[in-house]
Amino acid sequence: MKITQLLDKTAAIIRRDLLTAIRYRTGFLITAAGAAAELAAFYYLSRAIGSGFRPDGVDYFPFLLVGTGFYTFLVMGINAFLVIVQGAQQTGTLEILMTTSTPAPVLVFLSAISAFAGNTVQLLFYLGAGLLLFGAPLHANLLGCVVIFALSLTIAVAIGILAAALQLAIQKGSALVWLLGSGAWFMTGTLFPVATLPGPLRAIAQLIPITHSLDGMRMALLQAASWGALAGEIGFLALFSLTLLPFSLVVFSYTLRRARLQGTLSFY
Amino acid sequence: MDSIVLESVSKVFRHRPALFNWMGRERGGETRALENVSLGVARGQILVLLGPNGSGKTTTLKLVSTMLLPDAGRVLVQDADTQSAPNEVRKHVGFAVATERSFFPRLSARENLDFFAALDDVPRRSRPARIGAMLDRTGLLDAADTLVMKFSSGMYQRLGIARALIKEPSVILLDEPTRSLDPASAAHFWNLVRELPAQGATVILATHSFHEAAAVGDFVAVLHQGRLAGYRKIADSGVEELRSFYFHATGELDEAAHLASRSWR
């Protein structure tokens, strides 16, 4: 596939998603209001707890801001893959999309890029509002932030593709997203440091890539950590990226072929 | 040379009941949708698939489009195997599905066509003109900028046809394309289909209508319980000749003819 064709397809998918989003006007406004309410709640929560509580050496509000903002960004990105497949099954577009000249993995990948673009805008709005309205301090190693962001994004894409594969295989990809959304959030250091957890849970937390994403992003964004300090988290994230992405693509191709054999492509 | 070839194709759908099936008593077992079907459609010809509900017509179209893969046998489209070269097959095939639920409801007809045309590698520059022409040919030009969630069944059907033709495919699959169309629109559509072979396209059209088969088809294949029950050239066959061929092939009782003869008495 030529690069111009790929760009054309990406533009078509982003245009579709943008047009659909702005035609659901109320939903867009409610999402923005919800994020603002959450920020206010975290601000007053951190004030109530007091300035004596400094997890990982930073104020609690910026700790929460980065933790919840980045965690939500990653989980929503993962969820986007599931929503894309599930939505296409429910609207009946999946089968017909799978007969276009665009290979299925490329199609899912491009759709996710579009979803991630929307989520990135939301994340920037969330962090920006937290910094400007509530005065969270910022000491950033910007290049470090970009590296952590890119590696975390790759991992989120890989897990998202697994969720999409699960949706095709058992029509319940939501189970994986539920596990991340409800089971894993408290172990990844979103609201409080992982060090607070008991030993066995702490060990499991280290196996969840999001733990390293949040730790790395906090260090890079709030403490301007040096490359030497970030090396451990970057190493973990790179390892997860290199193993998870090819694995997820193989699983997705297998489940897609299986769905075509069993005639379950449009089941939901 | 045949553009589309089905060689001893079989397709089985297996039903796996839910956990705790005693609660809902879901049916298990399997459905043999196609059994050892062999067919060929030459370039520039129109093959009509006739058959009762559940006879395997849609399954045949889905197998050619790569939506489904065969359990046995093989399907070739322009010499490319749907199993080993599905991406190559998809470049050639345009599929008008019978379902209305295959568009993005909050996009207009024009936006939907533009989206699918981009995915089908229709060059950006030629898209607006091609989309306009296709909307015109399918009688949707006045509704081009209406969100498709406001469309009627017939309009969805016409948009589905427009989508299948937009990439100018060499193989066109039409699944009950006039099911929701009024008689005038159906006749207009038949003319459109008759023009396709002149543009080098090969067509498979699944229908229940003998009128449609007689109006557009070169050959007819009758499917019954997943098997090829009859195959013949249509040529100048009239509707009654096709009807009689169909009921002879399927072994079903022609109750409509029976009722018609009774009403004359």
Interface residues (C-beta under 8 A of the other chain):
Chain A: Q5 D8 K9 A11 A12 I13 R15 R16 L19 T20 R23 Y24 T91 G92 T93 E95 I96 L97 M98 T99 T100 S101 T102 P103 L107 R257 R260 L261 Q262 G263 L265
Chain B: K11 F13 R14 K62 S65 T66 M67 L68 L69 D71 N87 R90 K91 V93 F95 V97 T99 E100 R101 S102 F103 F104 P105 R106 L107 E111 D114 F115 F116 A118 L119 D120 D121 R124 L147 R163 K167
